[in-house]
Structure formats: structure tokens, C-alpha cells
Amino acid sequence: MKLCTIHLFGLLTLIAISLILQGCMMMSHTIASADLLPQVQAGSPLKSVSPKTFAFKEFGDTRNISDPLLLMEAPFHKYKLDQPPAILVAEAIKKELERNGHICIDYSPQSKADFIIEGTVYKYWSFYTSIAWTYNSTANVAVKLTVSPFSGDKRVFIKNYEGEYVLNKATYSPKEVKEVLSQALMEMLKEISTDSELIEFIEK
């Protein structure tokens, strides 16, 4: 009888641990896209260009993942966005152009604009590495931009822009996930905003 009681206790303990772990594994966090848009303050060479109007086409996503909203999976935790990265990246680029005195509109054949902007997001994720309970969080953001004159001029500008940010001695809490993604996005925007080749193209 005593042996059966011990076996039953052990079984119940295993079931309880299993339920606890399953509950932990189901923890899902949704990151608000608005919280990831960086507030760039530094000056930009884009500001020296006379005001232009950019018509944005819908950005694509070529990351080849089943869930475009997924940012990162960690032990017992899953982090997702509230909207696709393609929308978030396009919005960040619009805000950077507008911050520097330019106008951004949605594309339509009847639009009155100087340039058409198209984009494809090919990196947008966060991951972590851990050593002795210390986590290093890393984020990568990258977009392929295509800029062409709205007038039908055959000139075209195509270039990849990337941003990466590493946060040392971090946990993988929502706060750190937001920070590394926002900073990576800012690094990508800096590349765009200071690119002399892009600036030369839109100045013509």
C-alpha cells in the first residue's frame, strides 16, 4: 500500500510539473509596432535635399517564414508583432523622410509625386544567446529599396539597407525585445538617411 502511494504521488508530481511547463510554454507576448518606431533626433543629409513627394507602394516580405508576425521564440515564451514587419518598416522610412521635410503618400496611378518607393523586407527578427543565465539579445532588420521617378523616367535606384543591434547582459523580456528591435531599425534608417548615392539620385 505504501509503495502504491509513493508511485501515485510521483505520478501526480510529474503531471503537475507537466501542466506547469505547458502553461509556461504557452506564454505569448505581443509587441506593439508603435513602440518599435525609433525617435531619430540626429541631423540627416536628407534634409539638405529640396522637398520631394514619395509615393509608397505596399512593401513585401521575403523572409520565408510561416508566420510573418513572429519575432522570436525563447524557452516558454513567444514574441510576436501586432502587424506585419513590411508595414512597420515602410512606416519607419516614411517618418524618417517626413522628419527631413519630405512628403509621403500612398501610391496610385493618379498620385502627384516625384518618386515611387517600393520595398522588400528580407530580415526582421530577434534572437538571444545565453551563458550562465546571462542573455545577449540581438536584432536584425533589413530592406531592399527600389526608388524610381514617378514621371516614367527609366532611371532606377536599388539598394539594400541593414541594421543590427546587440544588447549585452539582457534578459529576453518584452522590454529588451522592444529595445533591440527599435535600435536595429534605427541603424537601418541611419543607413538610408545618410546614403550619399540615394541622396544624389533624388536630387536630380
Secondary structure per residue as TSV (DSSP state, phi and psi in degrees):
chain	resnum	aa	ss	phi	psi
A	1	M	-	360.0	-44.1
A	2	K	H	-62.8	-39.0
A	3	L	H	-64.5	-40.9
A	4	C	H	-63.1	-39.7
A	5	T	H	-62.7	-41.4
A	6	I	H	-64.0	-43.4
A	7	H	H	-63.6	-41.8
A	8	L	H	-64.1	-42.9
A	9	F	H	-60.7	-43.7
A	10	G	H	-62.5	-40.2
A	11	L	H	-65.1	-44.5
A	12	L	H	-63.8	-36.8
A	13	T	H	-63.1	-44.2
A	14	L	H	-62.8	-41.0
A	15	I	H	-63.9	-42.8
A	16	A	H	-62.5	-44.1
A	17	I	H	-62.9	-41.7
A	18	S	H	-61.4	-43.1
A	19	L	H	-65.6	-39.8
A	20	I	H	-62.3	-45.7
A	21	L	H	-65.0	-39.6
A	22	Q	H	-63.6	-39.4
A	23	G	H	-63.3	-40.2
A	24	C	H	-66.0	-42.8
A	25	M	H	-63.9	-22.7
A	26	M	T	-88.1	1.5
A	27	M	E	-68.0	118.7
A	28	S	E	-122.1	136.8
A	29	H	E	-118.9	132.6
A	30	T	E	-106.7	123.6
A	31	I	E	-95.4	124.5
A	32	A	-	-72.4	126.8
A	33	S	G	-59.2	-34.3
A	34	A	G	-61.9	-28.7
A	35	D	G	-74.9	-13.5
A	36	L	T	-96.4	-14.9
A	37	L	S	-69.1	116.7
A	38	P	-	-72.8	147.8
A	39	Q	-	-98.4	84.1
A	40	V	-	-70.9	131.0
A	41	Q	-	-113.7	-25.8
A	42	A	S	-66.1	154.1
A	43	G	-	-65.6	158.1
A	44	S	-	-138.6	140.1
A	45	P	G	-59.7	-21.4
A	46	L	G	-59.9	-25.2
A	47	K	G	-70.4	-21.6
A	48	S	G	-78.3	-13.4
A	49	V	S	-83.2	137.0
A	50	S	-	-57.8	144.6
A	51	P	-	-52.2	130.2
A	52	K	-	-120.8	158.1
A	53	T	E	-110.1	125.6
A	54	F	E	-111.8	126.1
A	55	A	E	-98.1	117.6
A	56	F	E	-92.9	124.0
A	57	K	-	-86.0	162.5
A	58	E	-	-64.3	130.3
A	59	F	-	-76.3	151.2
A	60	G	E	-103.7	177.3
A	61	D	E	-141.8	116.2
A	62	T	-	-114.6	29.1
A	63	R	S	-76.4	-9.8
A	64	N	-	57.0	49.7
A	65	I	-	-122.9	151.7
A	66	S	S	-69.3	-32.1
A	67	D	-	-120.6	103.3
A	68	P	T	-64.5	-16.3
A	69	L	T	-85.1	-13.9
A	70	L	E	-72.2	129.0
A	71	L	E	-100.5	-47.2
A	72	M	E	-163.6	144.3
A	73	E	E	-116.4	125.3
A	74	A	E	-124.3	167.4
A	75	P	T	-52.6	118.2
A	76	F	T	70.0	5.9
A	77	H	E	-138.0	146.2
A	78	K	E	-134.7	132.9
A	79	Y	E	-115.5	128.4
A	80	K	E	-133.5	157.3
A	81	L	E	-88.5	161.4
A	82	D	S	-89.8	-7.4
A	83	Q	S	-153.1	159.2
A	84	P	-	-60.3	144.0
A	85	P	H	-57.2	-31.2
A	86	A	H	-59.7	-38.2
A	87	I	H	-70.9	-43.1
A	88	L	H	-63.5	-45.3
A	89	V	H	-64.5	-43.3
A	90	A	H	-60.4	-42.3
A	91	E	H	-64.2	-39.6
A	92	A	H	-64.1	-41.6
A	93	I	H	-67.4	-40.0
A	94	K	H	-58.3	-47.0
A	95	K	H	-63.3	-36.3
A	96	E	H	-68.6	-40.8
A	97	L	H	-64.7	-43.9
A	98	E	H	-67.0	-35.0
A	99	R	H	-60.1	-28.0
A	100	N	T	-101.5	20.8
A	101	G	T	93.1	8.7
A	102	H	-	-100.8	167.9
A	103	I	E	-113.8	135.7
A	104	C	E	-122.1	131.5
A	105	I	E	-134.3	165.0
A	106	D	E	-77.7	144.0
A	107	Y	-	-73.5	139.3
A	108	S	-	-154.1	153.3
A	109	P	T	-56.9	-23.6
A	110	Q	T	-92.1	0.7
A	111	S	-	-62.6	150.0
A	112	K	-	-106.6	102.3
A	113	A	-	-144.7	164.7
A	114	D	S	-90.8	-37.1
A	115	F	E	-139.2	153.0
A	116	I	E	-104.8	133.9
A	117	I	E	-117.1	127.9
A	118	E	E	-122.3	151.7
A	119	G	E	-148.4	152.7
A	120	T	E	-133.6	119.5
A	121	V	E	-81.3	125.2
A	122	Y	E	-121.5	-4.4
A	123	K	E	-142.2	130.9
A	124	Y	E	-168.2	92.4
A	125	W	E	-163.1	168.7
A	126	S	E	-132.5	148.8
A	127	F	E	-149.2	170.1
A	128	Y	E	-139.4	156.8
A	129	T	E	-126.1	148.5
A	130	S	E	-132.0	138.7
A	131	I	E	-137.0	118.6
A	132	A	T	51.6	50.0
A	133	W	T	67.0	14.5
A	134	T	E	-109.1	130.7
A	135	Y	E	-111.0	135.6
A	136	N	E	-109.0	113.7
A	137	S	E	-93.7	135.0
A	138	T	E	-129.9	142.3
A	139	A	E	-131.8	143.9
A	140	N	E	-128.4	133.3
A	141	V	E	-133.5	133.6
A	142	A	E	-151.2	142.8
A	143	V	E	-140.5	143.5
A	144	K	E	-100.6	117.1
A	145	L	E	-102.2	140.8
A	146	T	E	-124.8	121.1
A	147	V	E	-120.0	129.0
A	148	S	E	-140.9	149.5
A	149	P	E	-63.3	139.5
A	150	F	T	-69.1	-24.4
A	151	S	T	-67.8	-12.0
A	152	G	-	97.9	-1.0
A	153	D	-	-52.3	137.9
A	154	K	S	-77.0	-2.0
A	155	R	-	-62.7	144.2
A	156	V	-	-149.1	142.5
A	157	F	E	-120.9	122.1
A	158	I	E	-129.1	128.3
A	159	K	E	-158.8	148.2
A	160	N	E	-95.2	140.2
A	161	Y	E	-129.6	135.2
A	162	E	E	-133.4	150.2
A	163	G	E	-136.4	139.5
A	164	E	E	-137.4	144.8
A	165	Y	E	-145.6	137.0
A	166	V	E	-121.2	129.4
A	167	L	E	-111.8	111.2
A	168	N	E	-82.5	152.9
A	169	K	E	54.1	45.6
A	170	A	E	-114.6	156.9
A	171	T	-	-92.0	177.7
A	172	Y	-	-106.8	47.0
A	173	S	S	-79.5	165.3
A	174	P	H	-54.2	-34.7
A	175	K	H	-61.0	-46.1
A	176	E	H	-70.3	-38.3
A	177	V	H	-60.3	-43.8
A	178	K	H	-62.3	-44.1
A	179	E	H	-64.0	-47.8
A	180	V	H	-68.1	-36.9
A	181	L	H	-69.7	-40.9
A	182	S	H	-63.6	-42.3
A	183	Q	H	-68.7	-38.2
A	184	A	H	-64.1	-40.6
A	185	L	H	-63.3	-38.6
A	186	M	H	-64.2	-40.9
A	187	E	H	-62.2	-39.0
A	188	M	H	-65.0	-42.9
A	189	L	H	-63.2	-37.1
A	190	K	H	-61.9	-40.1
A	191	E	H	-60.1	-44.7
A	192	I	H	-65.7	-47.2
A	193	S	H	-70.1	-20.9
A	194	T	T	-112.8	10.3
A	195	D	-	-76.2	110.7
A	196	S	H	-64.5	-31.7
A	197	E	H	-68.5	-41.9
A	198	L	H	-65.3	-44.5
A	199	I	H	-61.2	-42.9
A	200	E	H	-62.1	-37.6
A	201	F	H	-65.8	-45.2
A	202	I	H	-81.6	-11.9
A	203	E	H	-75.6	-25.2
A	204	K	-	-73.9	360.0
